[in-house]
Amino acid sequence: MPMLPEELSIKRELLRELLAERWNPEPLDEHSWEFQHVAGWMPLCCYAEINPEMEAFLFRAINPLTVEPEKIPLVNEYLARVNYQLPIGGWAIDMDRGEVRWKSGVYFGGTDLNEALMRHVIESSLHFIKRYIFGLAHIQTGGTVESALQTVGEDKGKGKTEGAKQPG
């Protein structure tokens, strides 16, 4: 049974409070909050959504730099290689527009969408984003798939999210 409007309102506020611990979330629509995050030194536009019809909690992080058309095959190969290893979530590329995003979520269908579940989806996503985002940037700046794969897991330090309450 889909989430009732009153329950959605309560869960959406819970999500806002959770996000506000680290970021400055802004409403994206009636179900979602968007915020800026920096993975190492890579800025990302992120959003978290409670989809009551699907009974799903979704997290997305969008690379603000589109991939140049000639580099799309390289990025696609890199993403295919790293996605294969991922236990949850994954990277996707819009082959026509060159937009790359991280996609993760969970279907909670009939169970309680609680703070712990939201945190798990967000924190595990941020872990995998930071692990693989530098390889993506490496290819976008002229590197090869092989050299991009060598960057996996490198710690590039913490950047600063403008206006965030914590670095990174």
Rosetta constraint file for C-alpha pairs under 8 A:
AtomPair CA 1 CA 109 HARMONIC 7.64 0.50
AtomPair CA 1 CA 110 HARMONIC 6.50 0.50
AtomPair CA 2 CA 52 HARMONIC 5.63 0.50
AtomPair CA 2 CA 53 HARMONIC 5.43 0.50
AtomPair CA 2 CA 54 HARMONIC 7.36 0.50
AtomPair CA 2 CA 55 HARMONIC 6.21 0.50
AtomPair CA 2 CA 109 HARMONIC 7.89 0.50
AtomPair CA 2 CA 110 HARMONIC 7.79 0.50
AtomPair CA 3 CA 7 HARMONIC 6.36 0.50
AtomPair CA 3 CA 8 HARMONIC 6.21 0.50
AtomPair CA 3 CA 52 HARMONIC 5.10 0.50
AtomPair CA 3 CA 53 HARMONIC 7.20 0.50
AtomPair CA 3 CA 55 HARMONIC 6.95 0.50
AtomPair CA 4 CA 8 HARMONIC 6.15 0.50
AtomPair CA 4 CA 52 HARMONIC 7.83 0.50
AtomPair CA 5 CA 9 HARMONIC 6.18 0.50
AtomPair CA 6 CA 10 HARMONIC 6.45 0.50
AtomPair CA 7 CA 11 HARMONIC 6.17 0.50
AtomPair CA 8 CA 12 HARMONIC 5.89 0.50
AtomPair CA 8 CA 50 HARMONIC 7.71 0.50
AtomPair CA 8 CA 52 HARMONIC 7.09 0.50
AtomPair CA 9 CA 13 HARMONIC 6.28 0.50
AtomPair CA 10 CA 14 HARMONIC 6.27 0.50
AtomPair CA 11 CA 15 HARMONIC 6.15 0.50
AtomPair CA 11 CA 50 HARMONIC 7.96 0.50
AtomPair CA 11 CA 113 HARMONIC 7.43 0.50
AtomPair CA 11 CA 114 HARMONIC 7.72 0.50
AtomPair CA 12 CA 16 HARMONIC 6.26 0.50
AtomPair CA 12 CA 31 HARMONIC 6.86 0.50
AtomPair CA 12 CA 32 HARMONIC 7.65 0.50
AtomPair CA 12 CA 50 HARMONIC 7.04 0.50
AtomPair CA 13 CA 17 HARMONIC 6.20 0.50
AtomPair CA 14 CA 18 HARMONIC 6.21 0.50
AtomPair CA 14 CA 115 HARMONIC 7.13 0.50
AtomPair CA 15 CA 19 HARMONIC 6.16 0.50
AtomPair CA 15 CA 115 HARMONIC 7.43 0.50
AtomPair CA 15 CA 118 HARMONIC 7.42 0.50
AtomPair CA 16 CA 20 HARMONIC 5.93 0.50
AtomPair CA 16 CA 25 HARMONIC 6.66 0.50
AtomPair CA 16 CA 33 HARMONIC 6.97 0.50
AtomPair CA 17 CA 21 HARMONIC 6.59 0.50
AtomPair CA 18 CA 22 HARMONIC 7.94 0.50
AtomPair CA 18 CA 115 HARMONIC 7.53 0.50
AtomPair CA 18 CA 119 HARMONIC 7.78 0.50
AtomPair CA 19 CA 23 HARMONIC 5.78 0.50
AtomPair CA 19 CA 24 HARMONIC 7.26 0.50
AtomPair CA 19 CA 25 HARMONIC 6.36 0.50
AtomPair CA 20 CA 24 HARMONIC 5.52 0.50
AtomPair CA 20 CA 25 HARMONIC 6.16 0.50
AtomPair CA 21 CA 165 HARMONIC 7.11 0.50
AtomPair CA 22 CA 164 HARMONIC 6.09 0.50
AtomPair CA 22 CA 165 HARMONIC 5.04 0.50
AtomPair CA 22 CA 166 HARMONIC 5.67 0.50
AtomPair CA 23 CA 35 HARMONIC 6.44 0.50
AtomPair CA 23 CA 36 HARMONIC 7.21 0.50
AtomPair CA 23 CA 37 HARMONIC 7.59 0.50
AtomPair CA 23 CA 163 HARMONIC 7.47 0.50
AtomPair CA 23 CA 164 HARMONIC 4.76 0.50
AtomPair CA 23 CA 165 HARMONIC 5.94 0.50
AtomPair CA 23 CA 166 HARMONIC 7.61 0.50
AtomPair CA 24 CA 35 HARMONIC 6.12 0.50
AtomPair CA 24 CA 36 HARMONIC 7.78 0.50
AtomPair CA 24 CA 163 HARMONIC 7.07 0.50
AtomPair CA 24 CA 164 HARMONIC 6.28 0.50
AtomPair CA 24 CA 165 HARMONIC 7.90 0.50
AtomPair CA 25 CA 33 HARMONIC 5.74 0.50
AtomPair CA 25 CA 34 HARMONIC 5.44 0.50
AtomPair CA 25 CA 35 HARMONIC 4.79 0.50
AtomPair CA 26 CA 33 HARMONIC 5.46 0.50
AtomPair CA 26 CA 34 HARMONIC 5.34 0.50
AtomPair CA 26 CA 35 HARMONIC 6.38 0.50
AtomPair CA 27 CA 32 HARMONIC 6.13 0.50
AtomPair CA 27 CA 33 HARMONIC 4.57 0.50
AtomPair CA 27 CA 34 HARMONIC 6.21 0.50
AtomPair CA 28 CA 32 HARMONIC 5.24 0.50
AtomPair CA 28 CA 33 HARMONIC 5.12 0.50
AtomPair CA 28 CA 34 HARMONIC 5.67 0.50
AtomPair CA 28 CA 47 HARMONIC 7.84 0.50
AtomPair CA 29 CA 33 HARMONIC 7.22 0.50
AtomPair CA 31 CA 49 HARMONIC 5.54 0.50
AtomPair CA 31 CA 50 HARMONIC 5.40 0.50
AtomPair CA 31 CA 51 HARMONIC 6.44 0.50
AtomPair CA 32 CA 47 HARMONIC 6.59 0.50
AtomPair CA 32 CA 48 HARMONIC 5.56 0.50
AtomPair CA 32 CA 49 HARMONIC 4.18 0.50
AtomPair CA 32 CA 50 HARMONIC 6.42 0.50
AtomPair CA 33 CA 47 HARMONIC 5.46 0.50
AtomPair CA 33 CA 48 HARMONIC 5.53 0.50
AtomPair CA 33 CA 49 HARMONIC 6.58 0.50
AtomPair CA 34 CA 45 HARMONIC 7.26 0.50
AtomPair CA 34 CA 46 HARMONIC 5.54 0.50
AtomPair CA 34 CA 47 HARMONIC 4.09 0.50
AtomPair CA 34 CA 48 HARMONIC 6.55 0.50
AtomPair CA 35 CA 45 HARMONIC 6.19 0.50
AtomPair CA 35 CA 46 HARMONIC 5.34 0.50
AtomPair CA 35 CA 47 HARMONIC 6.16 0.50
AtomPair CA 36 CA 43 HARMONIC 7.06 0.50
AtomPair CA 36 CA 44 HARMONIC 5.86 0.50
AtomPair CA 36 CA 45 HARMONIC 4.88 0.50
AtomPair CA 36 CA 46 HARMONIC 5.92 0.50
AtomPair CA 36 CA 161 HARMONIC 6.60 0.50
AtomPair CA 36 CA 162 HARMONIC 7.82 0.50
AtomPair CA 37 CA 43 HARMONIC 5.83 0.50
AtomPair CA 37 CA 44 HARMONIC 5.25 0.50
AtomPair CA 37 CA 45 HARMONIC 6.44 0.50
AtomPair CA 37 CA 46 HARMONIC 6.77 0.50
AtomPair CA 37 CA 161 HARMONIC 5.64 0.50
AtomPair CA 37 CA 168 HARMONIC 6.67 0.50
AtomPair CA 38 CA 42 HARMONIC 5.22 0.50
AtomPair CA 38 CA 43 HARMONIC 4.29 0.50
AtomPair CA 38 CA 44 HARMONIC 5.91 0.50
AtomPair CA 38 CA 158 HARMONIC 7.69 0.50
AtomPair CA 38 CA 159 HARMONIC 5.83 0.50
AtomPair CA 38 CA 160 HARMONIC 6.35 0.50
AtomPair CA 38 CA 161 HARMONIC 5.38 0.50
AtomPair CA 38 CA 168 HARMONIC 5.08 0.50
AtomPair CA 39 CA 43 HARMONIC 6.41 0.50
AtomPair CA 39 CA 44 HARMONIC 7.35 0.50
AtomPair CA 39 CA 126 HARMONIC 7.61 0.50
AtomPair CA 39 CA 129 HARMONIC 7.14 0.50
AtomPair CA 39 CA 130 HARMONIC 5.30 0.50
AtomPair CA 39 CA 133 HARMONIC 7.66 0.50
AtomPair CA 39 CA 158 HARMONIC 7.04 0.50
AtomPair CA 39 CA 159 HARMONIC 6.87 0.50
AtomPair CA 39 CA 168 HARMONIC 5.90 0.50
AtomPair CA 40 CA 130 HARMONIC 6.70 0.50
AtomPair CA 40 CA 155 HARMONIC 7.37 0.50
AtomPair CA 40 CA 156 HARMONIC 5.32 0.50
AtomPair CA 40 CA 157 HARMONIC 5.14 0.50
AtomPair CA 40 CA 158 HARMONIC 4.40 0.50
AtomPair CA 40 CA 159 HARMONIC 5.05 0.50
AtomPair CA 40 CA 168 HARMONIC 6.34 0.50
AtomPair CA 41 CA 156 HARMONIC 7.09 0.50
AtomPair CA 41 CA 157 HARMONIC 7.32 0.50
AtomPair CA 41 CA 158 HARMONIC 6.34 0.50
AtomPair CA 41 CA 159 HARMONIC 4.56 0.50
AtomPair CA 41 CA 160 HARMONIC 7.56 0.50
AtomPair CA 42 CA 133 HARMONIC 7.61 0.50
AtomPair CA 42 CA 134 HARMONIC 7.87 0.50
AtomPair CA 42 CA 159 HARMONIC 7.49 0.50
AtomPair CA 43 CA 63 HARMONIC 7.41 0.50
AtomPair CA 43 CA 64 HARMONIC 7.38 0.50
AtomPair CA 43 CA 161 HARMONIC 7.46 0.50
AtomPair CA 44 CA 61 HARMONIC 6.01 0.50
AtomPair CA 44 CA 62 HARMONIC 5.60 0.50
AtomPair CA 44 CA 63 HARMONIC 5.36 0.50
AtomPair CA 44 CA 64 HARMONIC 6.23 0.50
AtomPair CA 45 CA 61 HARMONIC 5.64 0.50
AtomPair CA 45 CA 62 HARMONIC 5.19 0.50
AtomPair CA 45 CA 63 HARMONIC 6.85 0.50
AtomPair CA 45 CA 64 HARMONIC 6.86 0.50
AtomPair CA 46 CA 59 HARMONIC 7.43 0.50
AtomPair CA 46 CA 60 HARMONIC 5.50 0.50
AtomPair CA 46 CA 61 HARMONIC 4.20 0.50
AtomPair CA 46 CA 62 HARMONIC 6.14 0.50
AtomPair CA 47 CA 59 HARMONIC 5.89 0.50
AtomPair CA 47 CA 60 HARMONIC 5.40 0.50
AtomPair CA 47 CA 61 HARMONIC 6.60 0.50
AtomPair CA 48 CA 57 HARMONIC 7.38 0.50
AtomPair CA 48 CA 58 HARMONIC 5.67 0.50
AtomPair CA 48 CA 59 HARMONIC 4.52 0.50
AtomPair CA 48 CA 60 HARMONIC 6.51 0.50
AtomPair CA 49 CA 57 HARMONIC 5.75 0.50
AtomPair CA 49 CA 58 HARMONIC 5.07 0.50
AtomPair CA 49 CA 59 HARMONIC 6.44 0.50
AtomPair CA 50 CA 55 HARMONIC 7.56 0.50
AtomPair CA 50 CA 56 HARMONIC 6.06 0.50
AtomPair CA 50 CA 57 HARMONIC 4.70 0.50
AtomPair CA 50 CA 58 HARMONIC 6.47 0.50
AtomPair CA 51 CA 55 HARMONIC 5.69 0.50
AtomPair CA 51 CA 56 HARMONIC 5.17 0.50
AtomPair CA 51 CA 57 HARMONIC 6.18 0.50
AtomPair CA 51 CA 58 HARMONIC 7.54 0.50
AtomPair CA 52 CA 56 HARMONIC 6.67 0.50
AtomPair CA 54 CA 107 HARMONIC 7.40 0.50
AtomPair CA 54 CA 109 HARMONIC 7.75 0.50
AtomPair CA 55 CA 107 HARMONIC 5.76 0.50
AtomPair CA 55 CA 108 HARMONIC 5.73 0.50
AtomPair CA 55 CA 109 HARMONIC 5.01 0.50
AtomPair CA 55 CA 110 HARMONIC 7.53 0.50
AtomPair CA 56 CA 105 HARMONIC 6.94 0.50
AtomPair CA 56 CA 106 HARMONIC 5.59 0.50
AtomPair CA 56 CA 107 HARMONIC 4.20 0.50
AtomPair CA 56 CA 108 HARMONIC 5.71 0.50
AtomPair CA 56 CA 109 HARMONIC 7.12 0.50
AtomPair CA 57 CA 105 HARMONIC 5.36 0.50
AtomPair CA 57 CA 106 HARMONIC 5.40 0.50
AtomPair CA 57 CA 107 HARMONIC 6.41 0.50
AtomPair CA 57 CA 108 HARMONIC 7.32 0.50
AtomPair CA 57 CA 113 HARMONIC 7.92 0.50
AtomPair CA 57 CA 118 HARMONIC 7.28 0.50
AtomPair CA 58 CA 103 HARMONIC 7.58 0.50
AtomPair CA 58 CA 104 HARMONIC 5.95 0.50
AtomPair CA 58 CA 105 HARMONIC 4.13 0.50
AtomPair CA 58 CA 106 HARMONIC 6.59 0.50
AtomPair CA 58 CA 121 HARMONIC 7.94 0.50
AtomPair CA 59 CA 103 HARMONIC 6.13 0.50
AtomPair CA 59 CA 104 HARMONIC 5.28 0.50
AtomPair CA 59 CA 105 HARMONIC 5.69 0.50
AtomPair CA 59 CA 121 HARMONIC 7.10 0.50
AtomPair CA 59 CA 122 HARMONIC 6.53 0.50
AtomPair CA 59 CA 125 HARMONIC 7.68 0.50
AtomPair CA 60 CA 101 HARMONIC 6.68 0.50
AtomPair CA 60 CA 102 HARMONIC 5.44 0.50
AtomPair CA 60 CA 103 HARMONIC 4.90 0.50
AtomPair CA 60 CA 104 HARMONIC 6.49 0.50
AtomPair CA 61 CA 101 HARMONIC 5.44 0.50
AtomPair CA 61 CA 102 HARMONIC 5.04 0.50
AtomPair CA 61 CA 103 HARMONIC 6.98 0.50
AtomPair CA 62 CA 99 HARMONIC 7.57 0.50
AtomPair CA 62 CA 100 HARMONIC 6.16 0.50
AtomPair CA 62 CA 101 HARMONIC 4.31 0.50
AtomPair CA 62 CA 102 HARMONIC 6.47 0.50
AtomPair CA 63 CA 99 HARMONIC 7.00 0.50
AtomPair CA 63 CA 100 HARMONIC 5.62 0.50
AtomPair CA 63 CA 101 HARMONIC 5.88 0.50
AtomPair CA 64 CA 99 HARMONIC 7.85 0.50
AtomPair CA 65 CA 99 HARMONIC 7.40 0.50
AtomPair CA 66 CA 97 HARMONIC 7.28 0.50
AtomPair CA 66 CA 98 HARMONIC 4.96 0.50
AtomPair CA 66 CA 99 HARMONIC 4.91 0.50
AtomPair CA 66 CA 100 HARMONIC 6.95 0.50
AtomPair CA 67 CA 71 HARMONIC 6.34 0.50
AtomPair CA 67 CA 72 HARMONIC 6.11 0.50
AtomPair CA 67 CA 75 HARMONIC 7.85 0.50
AtomPair CA 67 CA 97 HARMONIC 7.92 0.50
AtomPair CA 67 CA 98 HARMONIC 4.58 0.50
AtomPair CA 67 CA 99 HARMONIC 6.47 0.50
AtomPair CA 67 CA 100 HARMONIC 7.61 0.50
AtomPair CA 67 CA 140 HARMONIC 6.42 0.50
AtomPair CA 68 CA 72 HARMONIC 6.50 0.50
AtomPair CA 68 CA 98 HARMONIC 6.58 0.50
AtomPair CA 68 CA 140 HARMONIC 7.62 0.50
AtomPair CA 69 CA 98 HARMONIC 6.82 0.50
AtomPair CA 71 CA 75 HARMONIC 6.25 0.50
AtomPair CA 71 CA 139 HARMONIC 7.46 0.50
AtomPair CA 71 CA 140 HARMONIC 6.94 0.50
AtomPair CA 72 CA 76 HARMONIC 5.89 0.50
AtomPair CA 72 CA 95 HARMONIC 6.93 0.50
AtomPair CA 72 CA 98 HARMONIC 6.66 0.50
AtomPair CA 73 CA 77 HARMONIC 6.19 0.50
AtomPair CA 74 CA 78 HARMONIC 6.22 0.50
AtomPair CA 74 CA 139 HARMONIC 7.16 0.50
AtomPair CA 74 CA 144 HARMONIC 7.38 0.50
AtomPair CA 74 CA 145 HARMONIC 6.26 0.50
AtomPair CA 75 CA 79 HARMONIC 6.05 0.50
AtomPair CA 75 CA 136 HARMONIC 6.65 0.50
AtomPair CA 75 CA 139 HARMONIC 6.64 0.50
AtomPair CA 75 CA 140 HARMONIC 7.80 0.50
AtomPair CA 75 CA 145 HARMONIC 7.56 0.50
AtomPair CA 76 CA 80 HARMONIC 6.11 0.50
AtomPair CA 76 CA 93 HARMONIC 6.95 0.50
AtomPair CA 77 CA 81 HARMONIC 6.23 0.50
AtomPair CA 77 CA 145 HARMONIC 7.27 0.50
AtomPair CA 78 CA 82 HARMONIC 6.30 0.50
AtomPair CA 78 CA 135 HARMONIC 7.86 0.50
AtomPair CA 78 CA 136 HARMONIC 7.46 0.50
AtomPair CA 78 CA 145 HARMONIC 5.74 0.50
AtomPair CA 78 CA 148 HARMONIC 7.60 0.50
AtomPair CA 78 CA 149 HARMONIC 7.40 0.50
AtomPair CA 79 CA 83 HARMONIC 5.76 0.50
AtomPair CA 79 CA 91 HARMONIC 6.10 0.50
AtomPair CA 79 CA 92 HARMONIC 7.25 0.50
AtomPair CA 80 CA 84 HARMONIC 6.24 0.50
AtomPair CA 81 CA 85 HARMONIC 7.24 0.50
AtomPair CA 82 CA 86 HARMONIC 6.75 0.50
AtomPair CA 82 CA 132 HARMONIC 7.48 0.50
AtomPair CA 83 CA 90 HARMONIC 5.45 0.50
AtomPair CA 83 CA 91 HARMONIC 6.46 0.50
AtomPair CA 86 CA 90 HARMONIC 6.83 0.50
AtomPair CA 88 CA 104 HARMONIC 7.07 0.50
AtomPair CA 89 CA 102 HARMONIC 7.30 0.50
AtomPair CA 89 CA 103 HARMONIC 5.60 0.50
AtomPair CA 89 CA 104 HARMONIC 4.21 0.50
AtomPair CA 89 CA 105 HARMONIC 7.03 0.50
AtomPair CA 89 CA 125 HARMONIC 7.02 0.50
AtomPair CA 90 CA 102 HARMONIC 5.78 0.50
AtomPair CA 90 CA 103 HARMONIC 5.50 0.50
AtomPair CA 90 CA 104 HARMONIC 6.56 0.50
AtomPair CA 91 CA 100 HARMONIC 7.07 0.50
AtomPair CA 91 CA 101 HARMONIC 5.77 0.50
AtomPair CA 91 CA 102 HARMONIC 4.54 0.50
AtomPair CA 91 CA 103 HARMONIC 6.13 0.50
AtomPair CA 92 CA 100 HARMONIC 5.70 0.50
AtomPair CA 92 CA 101 HARMONIC 5.53 0.50
AtomPair CA 92 CA 102 HARMONIC 6.41 0.50
AtomPair CA 92 CA 103 HARMONIC 7.25 0.50
AtomPair CA 93 CA 98 HARMONIC 6.25 0.50
AtomPair CA 93 CA 99 HARMONIC 5.57 0.50
AtomPair CA 93 CA 100 HARMONIC 4.42 0.50
AtomPair CA 93 CA 101 HARMONIC 6.56 0.50
AtomPair CA 94 CA 98 HARMONIC 5.27 0.50
AtomPair CA 94 CA 99 HARMONIC 5.24 0.50
AtomPair CA 94 CA 100 HARMONIC 6.55 0.50
AtomPair CA 95 CA 99 HARMONIC 7.66 0.50
AtomPair CA 102 CA 125 HARMONIC 7.81 0.50
AtomPair CA 102 CA 129 HARMONIC 7.07 0.50
AtomPair CA 104 CA 121 HARMONIC 6.97 0.50
AtomPair CA 104 CA 125 HARMONIC 6.67 0.50
AtomPair CA 105 CA 121 HARMONIC 6.13 0.50
AtomPair CA 106 CA 121 HARMONIC 7.41 0.50
AtomPair CA 108 CA 112 HARMONIC 6.97 0.50
AtomPair CA 108 CA 113 HARMONIC 6.30 0.50
AtomPair CA 113 CA 117 HARMONIC 6.51 0.50
AtomPair CA 113 CA 118 HARMONIC 7.32 0.50
AtomPair CA 114 CA 118 HARMONIC 6.44 0.50
AtomPair CA 115 CA 119 HARMONIC 6.06 0.50
AtomPair CA 116 CA 120 HARMONIC 6.08 0.50
AtomPair CA 117 CA 121 HARMONIC 6.38 0.50
AtomPair CA 118 CA 122 HARMONIC 6.28 0.50
AtomPair CA 119 CA 123 HARMONIC 5.78 0.50
AtomPair CA 120 CA 124 HARMONIC 5.81 0.50
AtomPair CA 121 CA 125 HARMONIC 6.03 0.50
AtomPair CA 122 CA 126 HARMONIC 6.22 0.50
AtomPair CA 123 CA 127 HARMONIC 6.20 0.50
AtomPair CA 124 CA 128 HARMONIC 6.42 0.50
AtomPair CA 125 CA 129 HARMONIC 6.01 0.50
AtomPair CA 126 CA 130 HARMONIC 6.10 0.50
AtomPair CA 127 CA 131 HARMONIC 6.27 0.50
AtomPair CA 128 CA 132 HARMONIC 6.28 0.50
AtomPair CA 129 CA 133 HARMONIC 5.54 0.50
AtomPair CA 130 CA 134 HARMONIC 7.39 0.50
AtomPair CA 130 CA 153 HARMONIC 7.61 0.50
AtomPair CA 131 CA 152 HARMONIC 5.72 0.50
AtomPair CA 131 CA 153 HARMONIC 4.54 0.50
AtomPair CA 131 CA 154 HARMONIC 7.01 0.50
AtomPair CA 131 CA 155 HARMONIC 7.94 0.50
AtomPair CA 132 CA 136 HARMONIC 6.93 0.50
AtomPair CA 132 CA 151 HARMONIC 7.77 0.50
AtomPair CA 132 CA 152 HARMONIC 5.42 0.50
AtomPair CA 132 CA 153 HARMONIC 6.73 0.50
AtomPair CA 133 CA 137 HARMONIC 6.39 0.50
AtomPair CA 134 CA 138 HARMONIC 5.95 0.50
AtomPair CA 134 CA 148 HARMONIC 7.49 0.50
AtomPair CA 134 CA 151 HARMONIC 6.50 0.50
AtomPair CA 134 CA 152 HARMONIC 7.18 0.50
AtomPair CA 135 CA 139 HARMONIC 6.38 0.50
AtomPair CA 135 CA 145 HARMONIC 7.96 0.50
AtomPair CA 135 CA 147 HARMONIC 7.87 0.50
AtomPair CA 135 CA 148 HARMONIC 4.17 0.50
AtomPair CA 135 CA 149 HARMONIC 6.09 0.50
AtomPair CA 135 CA 150 HARMONIC 7.75 0.50
AtomPair CA 135 CA 151 HARMONIC 5.63 0.50
AtomPair CA 135 CA 152 HARMONIC 6.35 0.50
AtomPair CA 136 CA 140 HARMONIC 6.30 0.50
AtomPair CA 136 CA 148 HARMONIC 6.92 0.50
AtomPair CA 137 CA 141 HARMONIC 6.20 0.50
AtomPair CA 138 CA 142 HARMONIC 6.56 0.50
AtomPair CA 138 CA 143 HARMONIC 5.19 0.50
AtomPair CA 138 CA 144 HARMONIC 7.67 0.50
AtomPair CA 138 CA 147 HARMONIC 7.88 0.50
AtomPair CA 138 CA 148 HARMONIC 5.65 0.50
AtomPair CA 139 CA 143 HARMONIC 4.36 0.50
AtomPair CA 139 CA 144 HARMONIC 5.82 0.50
AtomPair CA 139 CA 145 HARMONIC 6.70 0.50
AtomPair CA 139 CA 148 HARMONIC 6.32 0.50
AtomPair CA 143 CA 147 HARMONIC 6.34 0.50
AtomPair CA 143 CA 148 HARMONIC 6.50 0.50
AtomPair CA 144 CA 148 HARMONIC 6.02 0.50
AtomPair CA 145 CA 149 HARMONIC 6.14 0.50
AtomPair CA 146 CA 150 HARMONIC 6.62 0.50
AtomPair CA 147 CA 151 HARMONIC 6.92 0.50
AtomPair CA 148 CA 152 HARMONIC 7.18 0.50
AtomPair CA 158 CA 167 HARMONIC 6.39 0.50
AtomPair CA 158 CA 168 HARMONIC 5.08 0.50
AtomPair CA 159 CA 167 HARMONIC 6.22 0.50
AtomPair CA 159 CA 168 HARMONIC 5.17 0.50
AtomPair CA 160 CA 164 HARMONIC 7.47 0.50
AtomPair CA 160 CA 166 HARMONIC 7.85 0.50
AtomPair CA 160 CA 167 HARMONIC 4.84 0.50
AtomPair CA 160 CA 168 HARMONIC 5.47 0.50
AtomPair CA 161 CA 166 HARMONIC 7.82 0.50
AtomPair CA 161 CA 167 HARMONIC 6.23 0.50
AtomPair CA 161 CA 168 HARMONIC 6.11 0.50
